Amino acid sequence: MGRIAGYFFDPSPVAHGFVRSRDGTFITFDAPGGGTGSYQGTYTLSMNPAGAITGYIEDSSYVLHGYLRAPDGTFTTIDVSGAGTSPGLGTVPANINRAGVIAGFYLDNNTVYHGFVRTAGGTITPFDVPGAGTGPNQGTDIGSVDNLNDRGAISGISIDANNVFHGYVRTSNGSITVFDAPGAGTGPGQGTQCSGINDRGTIIGAYIDVNNVFHGFVRAPDGTFTFLDVLGAGTGPGQGTFPGNINERGAITGWYVDANGVNHGFLVSDGTITTFDAPGAGTGSNQGTIPTSNNPRDAVTGYYLDSNNTWHGFVRAPQCTPRPTP
């Protein structure tokens, strides 16, 4: 496994960024302007292969500001024009690709979501998905840290005026296609949510049905869908299967929520579904294992909540199949 970027909370609790090297050593950092109050500070969301990191800070007024941390440790602040300046509002860069392009969202002063793309040279282009709502907590969301590929395509979530979710893909030239997974509900809080896109243009996510159950999906570049429900996933509201990341081979990691509300990890590789739990993960409702990323070799990273509801990071090494003895 290569380097891992993330954030942690100190006892205050204030957020700080970190990078974990392959040998297990850590570098911690704080982006300029981060507040020192409860849940203020530095939040790290994405790192590219060169070691450039993006994320956001919460300042002393709880306003959100984006940042780019270069591999040499220098910082650039990212604030999209039109971003709100009240607590909980502002700019959130969520993804950075190999070329240094950043994608994210910002919340305006009316609490409406808007997407944006920032080139490696610093030019920012805001965008809104056709049909996105313009009311509070509606609009265009980038969502997951896996929603920008190296070709500049973005997948994400559009929230309409009825608070229904729709998936979309935006190409590098700015054209946008909106889609709904078959079976997605059409009531408030239901619909289609995208959580990843790889360089082939394959998109993963989950749809929420009329019973508010989550089901995984894979959308091929030609627009066809296949579906993913992990055995053991619950069938009650808020339960089900949640794909989180797709690598270039098409292997998918994520988590599922069982009938007791406990989270468990899974990996789909070469058509085989493997489930797993991080050692020490709790077994109570909302506890358990939540994978967030898998690399080309299917090493998986994420976090788990223990029985005391404390967060811990984990790395699951690639699982090699032993060769038969000659």
Backbone bond lengths (Angstrom), bond angles and torsions (degrees), N, CA, C in turn:
res aa  C-N    CA-C-N  psi(-1)  N-CA   C-N-CA  omega(-1)  CA-C   N-CA-C  phi
1 M - - - 1.450 - - 1.509 109.43 -
2 G 1.336 118.53 138.10 1.449 122.21 178.01 1.507 112.25 -83.25
3 R 1.313 115.44 -152.50 1.463 120.12 -179.72 1.523 111.48 -72.04
4 I 1.314 114.97 151.16 1.462 122.61 178.44 1.520 107.70 -127.49
5 A 1.317 116.24 134.77 1.466 120.92 175.67 1.516 109.28 -114.82
6 G 1.322 115.47 146.90 1.453 120.26 179.04 1.512 110.74 -170.85
7 Y 1.297 116.51 -160.71 1.469 121.02 177.49 1.517 109.32 -142.87
8 F 1.319 114.55 159.05 1.461 120.72 178.57 1.514 108.56 -139.10
9 F 1.339 115.11 162.13 1.455 121.56 177.62 1.522 109.80 -109.37
10 D 1.318 116.05 131.93 1.456 119.21 173.53 1.533 108.72 -81.68
11 P 1.339 119.24 179.73 1.468 119.85 -175.81 1.519 114.78 -64.57
12 S 1.340 118.58 -10.05 1.466 120.36 -172.98 1.529 116.41 -64.89
13 P 1.336 127.02 -44.75 1.470 127.66 -1.89 1.538 111.66 -98.44
14 V 1.328 116.66 125.22 1.463 124.09 175.26 1.526 107.68 -113.48
15 A 1.339 116.58 142.55 1.463 121.24 -178.32 1.523 110.99 -86.84
16 H 1.339 116.47 141.30 1.465 123.74 177.40 1.527 108.41 -136.86
17 G 1.324 117.11 145.45 1.447 121.17 176.27 1.516 112.21 -82.32
18 F 1.342 115.95 157.30 1.462 120.24 174.34 1.517 110.43 -148.38
19 V 1.337 114.36 157.12 1.464 122.98 168.30 1.520 106.90 -126.59
20 R 1.328 116.40 128.18 1.461 122.00 176.92 1.523 108.05 -105.61
21 S 1.322 116.63 121.30 1.455 121.37 -179.46 1.522 111.07 -77.84
22 R 1.320 115.00 169.31 1.460 120.77 -179.74 1.525 112.18 -57.07
23 D 1.357 116.47 -33.78 1.460 119.74 -177.75 1.531 113.21 -84.47
24 G 1.329 116.76 3.43 1.454 120.68 176.15 1.512 115.06 92.82
25 T 1.334 118.58 0.07 1.464 120.89 177.25 1.531 110.11 -80.94
26 F 1.326 115.34 153.92 1.450 121.79 -175.04 1.523 111.96 -117.16
27 I 1.329 115.58 144.93 1.462 123.64 165.29 1.521 106.15 -120.49
28 T 1.317 117.13 128.38 1.464 120.61 177.26 1.523 109.31 -109.07
29 F 1.325 116.50 154.79 1.457 119.88 -179.02 1.523 110.41 -155.17
30 D 1.326 114.08 159.74 1.458 122.51 175.15 1.518 108.31 -129.35
31 A 1.315 116.99 126.90 1.455 120.98 177.39 1.523 109.77 -73.87
32 P 1.337 117.60 146.36 1.469 120.62 -179.69 1.522 111.48 -58.59
33 G 1.323 115.42 137.92 1.455 121.11 175.33 1.502 115.10 93.65
34 G 1.331 117.50 -7.48 1.454 119.78 179.85 1.517 111.77 -65.88
35 G 1.315 115.90 137.68 1.457 119.86 179.23 1.511 112.36 -74.02
36 T 1.320 116.32 168.19 1.466 121.69 -179.12 1.524 111.68 -118.61
37 G 1.335 116.67 14.30 1.451 120.82 175.78 1.518 111.24 -89.18
38 S 1.311 115.92 178.13 1.451 122.15 -177.40 1.530 111.57 -56.29
39 Y 1.340 116.16 123.71 1.467 125.27 179.37 1.531 114.15 62.59
40 Q 1.320 116.86 16.11 1.455 121.01 167.91 1.527 108.53 -89.10
41 G 1.322 117.35 -178.56 1.454 119.92 176.11 1.513 113.64 112.67
42 T 1.335 116.46 -148.14 1.465 124.35 -168.98 1.518 111.43 -111.02
43 Y 1.340 115.39 124.23 1.464 122.42 178.39 1.524 108.59 -115.84
44 T 1.328 116.61 123.35 1.452 122.98 -178.87 1.526 109.25 -101.99
45 L 1.344 116.99 129.31 1.457 120.35 -175.21 1.523 114.72 -117.35
46 S 1.338 119.51 -31.58 1.463 119.81 -173.91 1.519 110.88 -153.95
47 M 1.345 115.94 145.77 1.453 122.35 176.42 1.525 109.14 -137.27
48 N 1.344 117.38 137.31 1.463 119.78 177.65 1.535 110.92 -94.83
49 P 1.334 118.94 174.27 1.471 119.87 -175.57 1.522 114.58 -60.79
50 A 1.349 117.44 -24.91 1.463 119.95 179.29 1.522 112.68 -77.86
51 G 1.334 116.78 -12.28 1.462 120.53 -178.92 1.506 114.19 98.10
52 A 1.348 118.54 6.68 1.467 121.01 173.49 1.525 108.35 -74.66
53 I 1.322 115.92 136.98 1.465 122.49 -173.34 1.516 109.55 -123.52
54 T 1.322 115.74 141.05 1.460 119.37 172.11 1.518 109.99 -129.33
55 G 1.321 114.62 158.32 1.454 122.22 -178.73 1.512 108.62 176.14
56 Y 1.325 116.29 -152.23 1.464 119.26 -178.87 1.523 110.21 -147.85
57 I 1.297 115.09 162.28 1.457 121.32 172.18 1.526 109.19 -114.24
58 E 1.309 115.01 155.13 1.464 121.27 163.76 1.511 105.94 -107.50
59 D 1.335 116.07 120.45 1.460 119.15 -177.69 1.522 111.13 -81.40
60 S 1.313 116.88 -172.88 1.463 120.98 -175.14 1.519 112.60 -67.14
61 S 1.351 117.07 -12.23 1.467 121.55 175.70 1.524 112.01 -105.85
62 Y 1.333 116.62 9.45 1.463 123.82 -178.65 1.526 112.89 65.99
63 V 1.324 117.43 24.13 1.452 121.90 172.18 1.524 108.53 -87.53
64 L 1.339 117.13 144.00 1.461 122.53 -174.60 1.525 110.99 -96.76
65 H 1.330 116.20 133.36 1.464 122.74 177.54 1.521 108.33 -133.59
66 G 1.324 117.87 134.47 1.452 121.11 178.44 1.512 112.32 -79.05
67 Y 1.331 115.45 160.47 1.463 120.30 174.81 1.525 109.63 -145.34
68 L 1.310 114.65 156.35 1.455 124.10 168.98 1.520 107.13 -122.74
69 R 1.339 116.61 124.04 1.462 121.68 175.81 1.522 107.40 -105.95
70 A 1.320 117.02 113.97 1.464 121.79 -179.97 1.528 109.89 -70.62
71 P 1.336 117.86 161.95 1.465 119.97 178.99 1.526 114.19 -56.97
72 D 1.350 117.33 -25.55 1.466 119.34 178.76 1.522 112.69 -85.09
73 G 1.351 116.84 2.50 1.459 120.72 176.06 1.510 115.01 92.97
74 T 1.336 119.16 0.07 1.456 121.03 177.69 1.526 110.04 -81.64
75 F 1.335 115.40 151.97 1.464 121.34 -174.09 1.526 111.80 -115.70
76 T 1.330 115.30 146.17 1.454 123.68 169.79 1.522 107.65 -126.95
77 T 1.331 116.76 130.27 1.462 121.21 178.45 1.521 109.96 -83.27
78 I 1.332 116.30 141.80 1.464 122.00 -179.95 1.522 108.49 -124.05
79 D 1.327 116.07 113.10 1.458 122.25 174.41 1.520 108.01 -128.99
80 V 1.324 116.81 119.32 1.456 121.02 179.58 1.527 109.29 -79.37
81 S 1.333 116.93 134.54 1.456 120.96 175.46 1.523 109.49 -59.74
82 G 1.304 116.93 128.50 1.457 121.43 -177.25 1.508 113.75 101.19
83 A 1.330 117.22 -7.49 1.462 120.23 177.65 1.522 109.88 -69.01
84 G 1.319 116.01 144.70 1.450 121.12 -178.74 1.526 112.65 -69.41
85 T 1.310 115.27 160.53 1.467 121.35 -175.99 1.530 112.38 -124.40
86 S 1.331 116.69 18.23 1.458 121.65 176.37 1.524 109.59 -102.35
87 P 1.330 118.34 164.89 1.468 120.38 179.65 1.524 112.22 -53.18
88 G 1.329 116.10 134.22 1.451 122.09 178.98 1.508 114.56 84.50
89 L 1.333 117.73 -3.51 1.460 122.23 -179.51 1.523 109.83 -110.52
90 G 1.345 116.46 165.55 1.456 119.81 176.92 1.520 111.53 133.93
91 T 1.333 115.71 -151.60 1.468 123.74 -170.41 1.523 111.24 -112.08
92 V 1.357 116.03 132.28 1.459 121.39 -178.76 1.532 109.69 -130.53
93 P 1.340 119.35 95.15 1.473 120.70 170.42 1.526 109.14 -70.95
94 A 1.329 116.83 127.71 1.461 119.76 -173.60 1.518 114.09 -112.73
95 N 1.346 117.96 -20.04 1.465 121.21 -173.56 1.517 110.17 -142.06
96 I 1.332 117.49 145.25 1.463 122.01 170.02 1.521 107.74 -137.59
97 N 1.338 116.82 131.76 1.462 118.88 -178.44 1.522 111.98 -100.25
98 R 1.315 115.60 -175.70 1.458 121.75 -174.84 1.528 112.14 -60.02
99 A 1.332 116.98 -32.93 1.465 121.71 -178.22 1.524 113.13 -82.63
100 G 1.329 117.59 -4.59 1.452 120.94 -178.80 1.513 113.96 89.64
101 V 1.348 117.15 7.39 1.464 121.11 174.24 1.527 108.51 -73.62
102 I 1.327 116.04 139.22 1.460 122.24 -178.55 1.525 109.08 -118.96
103 A 1.311 116.99 138.08 1.458 122.52 173.39 1.517 108.76 -125.99
104 G 1.325 115.61 146.45 1.448 120.03 179.94 1.507 110.76 -170.09
105 F 1.318 115.88 -158.40 1.464 120.69 179.01 1.517 109.06 -141.47
106 Y 1.322 114.46 163.02 1.456 119.32 171.42 1.511 108.97 -136.26
107 L 1.312 115.58 152.45 1.453 123.64 176.87 1.519 108.54 -106.82
108 D 1.344 116.58 125.05 1.464 119.55 -179.48 1.530 110.25 -84.19
109 N 1.311 115.98 -176.25 1.466 119.77 -176.15 1.523 113.53 -69.54
110 N 1.340 117.16 -8.65 1.460 121.13 174.44 1.525 111.88 -102.19
111 T 1.337 116.16 12.03 1.466 123.60 179.70 1.529 111.65 62.55
112 V 1.330 116.70 33.52 1.463 121.85 174.85 1.525 108.44 -98.08
113 Y 1.337 116.54 137.75 1.456 122.76 179.10 1.534 110.99 -83.96
114 H 1.329 115.54 139.24 1.463 122.33 174.20 1.527 108.02 -137.17
115 G 1.326 117.74 141.26 1.449 121.00 175.86 1.514 112.13 -84.30
116 F 1.327 116.98 160.69 1.458 121.23 172.48 1.518 110.61 -150.78
117 V 1.329 115.16 154.86 1.456 123.70 172.93 1.519 107.68 -125.19
118 R 1.331 116.58 135.54 1.461 121.89 176.91 1.522 108.40 -119.78
119 T 1.324 117.61 123.21 1.455 120.43 177.81 1.522 110.17 -71.38
120 A 1.336 115.97 165.78 1.462 120.20 177.40 1.518 111.12 -60.99
121 G 1.326 116.98 -25.17 1.461 120.84 178.23 1.511 114.23 -83.68
122 G 1.339 117.48 -5.74 1.458 120.68 174.68 1.511 115.96 103.69
123 T 1.342 118.82 0.65 1.455 120.95 178.66 1.529 110.22 -77.60
124 I 1.334 116.42 128.06 1.462 122.05 -176.39 1.530 109.95 -107.44
125 T 1.335 116.25 129.63 1.465 122.50 176.80 1.522 108.75 -120.85
126 P 1.332 118.68 111.48 1.467 120.16 173.89 1.530 110.04 -76.00
127 F 1.331 117.44 156.48 1.455 120.18 173.91 1.523 110.33 -152.42
128 D 1.325 114.85 155.19 1.459 122.94 176.32 1.516 108.67 -129.78
129 V 1.311 116.84 137.43 1.453 122.56 179.51 1.529 109.29 -76.68
130 P 1.330 118.29 134.92 1.470 120.05 176.14 1.526 111.47 -55.54
131 G 1.316 116.40 131.81 1.449 121.30 -179.91 1.511 114.45 91.30
132 A 1.334 117.08 -5.96 1.466 119.61 178.56 1.521 110.53 -66.40
133 G 1.328 116.67 141.92 1.449 121.12 179.23 1.516 112.75 -71.81
134 T 1.308 115.73 163.08 1.462 121.49 -178.17 1.524 112.19 -121.15
135 G 1.326 116.50 16.31 1.449 120.70 176.73 1.511 111.77 -96.50
136 P 1.328 117.23 175.47 1.468 120.62 179.88 1.529 111.72 -55.44
137 N 1.341 115.66 133.68 1.463 124.31 178.81 1.529 113.26 63.84
138 Q 1.321 116.48 20.62 1.461 122.24 171.95 1.527 108.54 -111.21
139 G 1.344 116.94 175.77 1.453 119.95 175.37 1.511 113.30 118.65
140 T 1.334 116.14 -147.19 1.459 124.06 -171.71 1.518 110.34 -113.79
141 D 1.336 116.47 119.95 1.464 122.07 -176.71 1.526 108.96 -120.14
142 I 1.338 116.60 139.09 1.463 121.17 174.33 1.521 110.14 -83.58
143 G 1.331 116.25 -39.09 1.458 119.86 175.09 1.514 113.48 78.96
144 S 1.328 116.27 -120.94 1.458 123.76 -168.63 1.522 113.77 -64.59
145 V 1.335 115.21 162.47 1.470 121.52 178.54 1.522 112.19 -78.03
146 D 1.335 118.53 1.24 1.469 122.17 -179.49 1.529 111.18 -110.47
147 N 1.323 117.93 19.85 1.463 120.61 -171.50 1.527 114.37 -100.18
148 L 1.332 118.89 19.24 1.460 123.33 173.73 1.518 107.53 -136.13
149 N 1.349 117.46 125.42 1.459 118.28 179.25 1.527 111.18 -101.44
150 D 1.328 116.36 177.60 1.465 120.30 -175.45 1.518 112.71 -74.06
151 R 1.311 118.35 -8.67 1.465 122.06 174.42 1.527 112.14 -92.53
152 G 1.330 115.87 0.17 1.460 120.43 177.72 1.509 114.64 87.76
153 A 1.344 118.22 6.78 1.459 121.12 177.08 1.529 109.81 -81.73
154 I 1.321 115.07 143.99 1.462 122.23 -176.83 1.524 108.68 -123.18
155 S 1.324 116.91 136.79 1.460 121.40 167.92 1.523 107.84 -114.90
156 G 1.323 115.89 156.26 1.453 117.62 -177.69 1.511 112.38 -173.98
157 I 1.318 114.51 -159.71 1.461 122.73 -173.53 1.516 109.28 -127.13
158 S 1.322 116.40 130.97 1.457 122.43 171.10 1.521 108.17 -109.34
159 I 1.320 116.49 134.53 1.469 122.07 -179.88 1.522 107.45 -113.39
160 D 1.343 116.99 116.60 1.460 119.68 -173.03 1.527 112.38 -85.38
161 A 1.331 116.07 -175.00 1.461 121.39 -175.62 1.524 112.63 -67.36
162 N 1.346 116.96 -16.64 1.462 121.15 177.43 1.529 111.76 -100.62
163 N 1.339 115.66 11.59 1.462 122.58 179.27 1.533 112.87 63.16
164 V 1.342 115.64 33.36 1.459 122.26 173.87 1.527 108.06 -99.44
165 F 1.333 116.78 140.61 1.463 122.50 -179.34 1.530 110.90 -87.92
166 H 1.336 115.67 141.69 1.459 122.52 174.34 1.523 108.36 -135.05
167 G 1.327 117.14 143.73 1.451 120.71 174.93 1.518 111.27 -83.66
168 Y 1.328 115.89 157.33 1.461 120.00 173.79 1.521 109.89 -150.21
169 V 1.331 115.10 159.60 1.454 122.16 170.16 1.516 107.61 -131.92
170 R 1.319 116.24 132.46 1.469 123.04 178.96 1.523 107.76 -116.49
171 T 1.325 117.65 121.81 1.453 121.04 179.68 1.524 110.25 -78.04
172 S 1.324 116.46 170.29 1.462 120.88 -178.22 1.527 112.28 -64.57
173 N 1.345 117.78 -21.27 1.468 119.55 178.27 1.524 112.57 -89.49
174 G 1.343 116.88 2.15 1.454 120.81 174.19 1.508 116.18 97.56
175 S 1.339 118.84 -4.24 1.463 119.57 178.68 1.529 109.50 -74.95
176 I 1.341 115.61 142.56 1.462 122.03 -173.12 1.520 110.15 -124.24
177 T 1.328 115.99 133.04 1.454 123.06 173.96 1.521 108.53 -118.14
178 V 1.332 116.56 125.75 1.465 122.27 178.04 1.526 108.29 -99.62
179 F 1.332 118.14 141.29 1.464 120.42 -179.47 1.522 110.60 -148.53
180 D 1.325 113.57 160.33 1.464 121.98 176.63 1.521 108.44 -129.02
181 A 1.310 116.73 134.12 1.457 120.52 176.72 1.526 109.70 -71.09
182 P 1.335 118.01 137.47 1.469 119.91 174.69 1.528 110.42 -55.87
183 G 1.314 115.77 133.60 1.459 120.50 -179.97 1.516 113.71 96.38
184 A 1.339 117.48 -8.84 1.463 120.19 -179.73 1.523 110.58 -68.20
185 G 1.323 115.68 138.89 1.448 120.47 176.64 1.512 112.39 -71.50
186 T 1.310 116.45 162.94 1.461 121.59 -176.85 1.524 112.45 -120.52
187 G 1.317 116.97 15.05 1.454 120.44 176.69 1.515 111.50 -95.38
188 P 1.334 117.68 169.59 1.465 120.85 178.34 1.523 111.86 -54.64
189 G 1.339 116.41 132.61 1.464 121.33 -179.52 1.504 114.18 80.48
190 Q 1.336 117.53 2.13 1.457 121.69 177.28 1.527 109.20 -108.48
191 G 1.335 117.02 177.64 1.456 120.11 177.03 1.516 112.99 120.02
192 T 1.335 115.96 -151.10 1.464 124.17 -170.10 1.519 111.21 -117.37
193 Q 1.337 117.01 129.14 1.457 122.58 179.59 1.524 109.60 -126.22
194 C 1.330 117.01 126.91 1.469 121.80 178.39 1.524 109.96 -94.43
195 S 1.342 115.72 140.60 1.467 119.36 -179.87 1.520 113.58 -126.87
196 G 1.347 118.54 -0.09 1.456 118.37 179.11 1.514 112.41 -173.88
197 I 1.344 115.57 156.37 1.454 122.57 174.07 1.531 107.42 -148.78
198 N 1.336 117.51 134.81 1.460 119.21 176.38 1.527 110.40 -102.52
199 D 1.322 116.86 -179.69 1.461 120.25 -174.62 1.523 112.83 -67.88
200 R 1.313 118.14 -18.50 1.457 120.97 175.81 1.526 111.63 -78.00
201 G 1.348 115.99 -12.33 1.455 120.53 -178.30 1.511 113.57 91.25
202 T 1.332 117.21 8.89 1.461 120.97 175.06 1.518 109.21 -75.77
203 I 1.323 116.37 131.35 1.466 122.50 -175.59 1.522 109.29 -114.63
204 I 1.320 116.50 138.72 1.463 121.35 174.15 1.518 109.38 -119.08
205 G 1.323 114.39 162.37 1.456 120.19 176.41 1.510 109.68 174.29
206 A 1.308 114.31 -160.52 1.463 120.59 178.42 1.525 108.37 -138.58
207 Y 1.319 115.26 146.61 1.463 118.28 170.63 1.527 108.65 -113.24
208 I 1.312 114.90 151.45 1.458 122.78 -178.46 1.519 107.27 -108.84
209 D 1.315 117.00 119.58 1.460 120.15 -173.71 1.536 111.36 -84.49
210 V 1.328 116.39 -174.06 1.466 121.37 -175.86 1.523 111.89 -66.69
211 N 1.343 116.85 -16.38 1.466 120.78 177.51 1.519 112.08 -99.84
212 N 1.343 115.71 9.76 1.471 122.62 179.31 1.525 113.17 64.93
213 V 1.345 115.83 30.51 1.456 122.53 174.40 1.525 108.18 -98.50
214 F 1.336 117.16 142.33 1.462 123.17 -178.23 1.535 110.52 -94.12
215 H 1.335 115.61 136.32 1.461 122.38 177.31 1.525 108.35 -131.47
216 G 1.321 117.89 134.60 1.454 120.93 178.35 1.513 111.92 -75.03
217 F 1.337 115.20 151.77 1.459 119.61 174.09 1.518 110.04 -141.30
218 V 1.333 115.00 157.84 1.460 123.83 171.67 1.515 106.34 -127.11
219 R 1.332 116.91 123.70 1.468 121.77 178.87 1.529 108.13 -108.16
220 A 1.324 116.89 115.88 1.463 121.96 179.46 1.528 110.17 -71.16
221 P 1.339 117.40 161.66 1.472 119.71 179.42 1.527 113.78 -56.72
222 D 1.338 117.91 -25.89 1.465 119.59 178.71 1.523 112.93 -85.65
223 G 1.334 116.94 3.42 1.453 121.22 175.26 1.514 115.08 93.51
224 T 1.330 118.66 -1.72 1.458 120.20 178.25 1.529 110.93 -79.95
225 F 1.330 115.50 150.77 1.463 121.99 -175.74 1.527 111.59 -113.41
226 T 1.330 115.18 143.57 1.451 122.57 161.65 1.529 106.48 -125.56
227 F 1.324 115.67 161.23 1.459 118.67 -170.03 1.525 111.21 -124.95
228 L 1.319 115.36 154.37 1.457 122.32 -172.78 1.516 109.61 -136.97
229 D 1.330 115.70 109.94 1.461 122.33 171.76 1.518 106.83 -123.52
230 V 1.316 116.70 111.84 1.456 121.48 -177.63 1.525 109.64 -72.74
231 L 1.340 116.12 134.52 1.456 121.07 176.96 1.529 109.19 -59.55
232 G 1.322 116.31 127.20 1.460 121.40 -177.59 1.512 112.95 104.76
233 A 1.345 116.94 -11.45 1.461 120.23 177.35 1.525 109.71 -67.94
234 G 1.318 115.96 140.50 1.449 121.06 179.75 1.520 112.41 -71.44
235 T 1.305 116.30 163.26 1.462 122.21 -178.09 1.521 112.15 -120.63
236 G 1.320 116.57 18.12 1.445 120.77 176.98 1.521 111.52 -98.48
237 P 1.322 117.89 170.70 1.469 121.15 179.60 1.531 111.68 -55.41
238 G 1.346 116.38 132.19 1.455 121.72 179.51 1.513 114.34 80.66
239 Q 1.330 116.72 -1.99 1.467 121.31 178.22 1.528 109.32 -101.99
240 G 1.346 116.17 174.82 1.454 120.30 177.90 1.507 113.09 124.26
241 T 1.339 116.26 -152.13 1.465 124.18 -170.91 1.520 110.16 -114.67
242 F 1.361 116.23 133.16 1.455 122.61 -174.33 1.542 110.33 -128.71
243 P 1.341 119.99 88.55 1.467 120.22 173.90 1.524 110.70 -62.79
244 G 1.342 116.72 139.87 1.461 119.74 -175.04 1.507 115.32 -119.06
245 N 1.349 118.39 -29.07 1.463 120.83 -174.84 1.520 109.45 -155.85
246 I 1.343 116.17 144.72 1.455 121.66 175.84 1.518 108.75 -128.53
247 N 1.348 117.13 132.21 1.458 119.57 179.50 1.527 110.62 -94.82
248 E 1.321 116.35 -177.22 1.466 119.49 -174.25 1.526 112.93 -67.61
249 R 1.314 118.10 -25.75 1.465 120.81 177.37 1.517 112.26 -78.29
250 G 1.339 116.01 -11.25 1.453 120.35 -176.57 1.508 113.94 94.37
251 A 1.349 118.29 4.27 1.465 120.98 175.46 1.529 109.06 -71.77
252 I 1.314 115.75 142.80 1.467 121.97 -172.86 1.517 109.40 -124.85
253 T 1.327 115.79 136.09 1.456 120.08 170.10 1.523 109.17 -121.18
254 G 1.324 114.57 159.58 1.455 120.74 -179.84 1.508 109.43 175.18
255 W 1.302 115.91 -154.80 1.459 119.78 -178.96 1.520 109.49 -144.73
256 Y 1.312 115.00 162.78 1.464 120.17 173.04 1.520 108.64 -131.17
257 V 1.312 114.74 153.04 1.465 122.02 -179.77 1.519 107.81 -109.65
258 D 1.332 116.82 123.03 1.460 120.35 -176.17 1.532 111.50 -83.34
259 A 1.313 116.36 -176.23 1.458 121.51 -175.49 1.523 112.84 -66.13
260 N 1.343 117.20 -15.93 1.459 121.13 177.62 1.530 112.28 -98.77
261 G 1.326 116.57 5.53 1.467 120.23 178.67 1.517 113.86 80.83
262 V 1.358 117.91 16.14 1.461 121.95 -179.51 1.525 109.14 -93.97
263 N 1.344 116.48 140.71 1.459 122.87 179.99 1.530 111.33 -90.49
264 H 1.334 115.69 139.55 1.463 122.78 177.57 1.525 109.01 -136.75
265 G 1.325 117.86 144.74 1.450 121.52 179.83 1.516 112.52 -84.16
266 F 1.350 114.66 157.35 1.461 119.43 172.00 1.522 109.39 -147.56
267 L 1.333 114.39 157.63 1.458 122.76 173.82 1.518 107.76 -136.90
268 V 1.343 115.73 128.81 1.463 121.44 174.73 1.515 106.99 -108.51
269 S 1.315 117.32 114.05 1.463 122.37 -178.12 1.518 109.23 -137.08
270 D 1.332 117.03 125.86 1.465 122.52 -179.21 1.519 111.45 53.59
271 G 1.340 115.56 36.41 1.457 120.93 175.86 1.509 115.40 84.18
272 T 1.330 117.82 -4.94 1.463 121.71 -179.43 1.523 110.24 -101.00
273 I 1.333 116.52 130.46 1.464 121.79 177.85 1.518 109.30 -97.41
274 T 1.328 116.38 123.24 1.456 122.57 176.34 1.518 108.47 -116.93
275 T 1.304 117.58 128.45 1.463 121.65 176.91 1.520 109.52 -104.07
276 F 1.330 116.25 152.14 1.465 119.49 -178.97 1.522 110.28 -158.63
277 D 1.322 114.70 159.53 1.461 123.40 175.69 1.524 108.39 -129.11
278 A 1.312 116.71 134.04 1.452 120.51 176.36 1.527 109.90 -66.56
279 P 1.345 118.15 138.22 1.465 119.72 176.44 1.532 110.80 -56.65
280 G 1.307 116.89 130.94 1.455 121.20 179.52 1.513 114.14 92.63
281 A 1.345 117.74 -4.34 1.457 120.06 179.37 1.521 110.73 -65.93
282 G 1.313 116.19 140.83 1.452 121.15 179.54 1.515 112.53 -71.37
283 T 1.317 115.87 162.41 1.464 121.46 -177.76 1.526 111.86 -120.13
284 G 1.324 116.37 15.57 1.453 120.39 175.99 1.514 111.36 -93.69
285 S 1.318 116.29 170.29 1.459 121.57 179.64 1.520 110.56 -57.25
286 N 1.332 116.39 133.36 1.478 125.75 -179.04 1.524 113.46 72.80
287 Q 1.328 117.62 1.09 1.455 121.34 174.33 1.527 109.44 -94.87
288 G 1.336 116.39 179.28 1.443 120.05 175.84 1.511 113.98 113.47
289 T 1.336 116.37 -156.36 1.462 124.55 -167.22 1.526 111.08 -109.80
290 I 1.349 116.50 129.42 1.465 121.50 -178.88 1.530 109.00 -130.04
291 P 1.330 118.51 93.92 1.464 121.21 174.30 1.527 110.44 -71.08
292 T 1.329 116.22 143.49 1.460 120.41 -178.73 1.510 114.01 -124.44
293 S 1.351 118.52 -13.65 1.464 119.31 -175.48 1.519 110.92 -158.23
294 N 1.351 115.99 144.87 1.468 121.24 170.85 1.519 108.83 -134.51
295 N 1.335 116.39 138.28 1.464 120.32 -178.70 1.532 110.68 -90.32
296 P 1.340 119.65 -179.46 1.467 120.29 -177.32 1.522 114.70 -58.90
297 R 1.342 117.40 -21.92 1.462 120.53 179.06 1.525 112.59 -95.98
298 D 1.348 116.05 4.62 1.465 122.79 179.53 1.518 113.79 70.54
299 A 1.334 117.67 24.60 1.460 118.84 162.16 1.527 106.51 -71.16
300 V 1.309 116.83 136.29 1.465 122.59 -173.77 1.517 109.90 -116.68
301 T 1.326 116.28 136.45 1.464 121.07 173.19 1.522 108.96 -121.68
302 G 1.309 114.62 161.40 1.456 120.64 178.05 1.512 109.87 171.52
303 Y 1.307 115.80 -152.16 1.468 119.88 179.21 1.519 109.03 -144.85
304 Y 1.320 114.79 163.34 1.456 119.48 174.73 1.515 109.41 -137.02
305 L 1.324 115.06 154.73 1.458 122.35 174.81 1.515 107.97 -106.40
306 D 1.347 115.38 127.52 1.458 119.22 -179.61 1.526 110.77 -85.42
307 S 1.314 116.98 -173.14 1.465 121.42 -175.98 1.524 112.60 -67.89
308 N 1.345 117.27 -13.50 1.464 121.48 176.26 1.527 112.08 -100.66
309 N 1.353 115.68 10.25 1.472 122.09 -178.91 1.527 112.85 63.15
310 T 1.331 116.17 29.80 1.463 121.86 173.65 1.520 108.90 -94.66
311 W 1.341 116.28 138.79 1.462 121.65 -179.64 1.522 110.77 -85.07
312 H 1.324 116.33 141.19 1.462 123.61 174.05 1.524 108.70 -138.53
313 G 1.323 118.23 141.87 1.451 121.30 173.84 1.517 111.32 -83.11
314 F 1.338 116.77 158.66 1.461 120.30 175.19 1.527 109.89 -146.93
315 V 1.314 114.89 156.16 1.460 124.00 170.29 1.515 107.64 -125.84
316 R 1.312 116.74 126.58 1.462 122.03 175.01 1.526 107.61 -105.76
317 A 1.315 117.45 114.83 1.448 121.94 -176.97 1.522 110.48 -67.82
318 P 1.333 117.84 154.68 1.469 119.98 175.27 1.522 110.91 -55.65
319 Q 1.323 115.32 138.78 1.464 120.15 -178.40 1.520 108.80 -97.72
320 C 1.314 116.27 105.15 1.477 121.45 -176.40 1.518 109.47 -87.70
321 T 1.329 115.74 138.53 1.460 120.99 175.77 1.531 109.00 -85.09
322 P 1.327 118.63 121.93 1.476 120.32 -179.02 1.532 111.12 -59.70
323 R 1.298 115.48 141.96 1.459 120.17 175.70 1.511 110.47 -76.16
324 P 1.321 116.93 144.57 1.476 118.56 178.57 1.531 111.68 -60.13
325 T 1.305 116.24 145.78 1.453 120.64 176.52 1.521 109.79 -71.58
326 P 1.363 117.85 129.09 1.488 119.78 179.54 1.526 111.15 -57.70
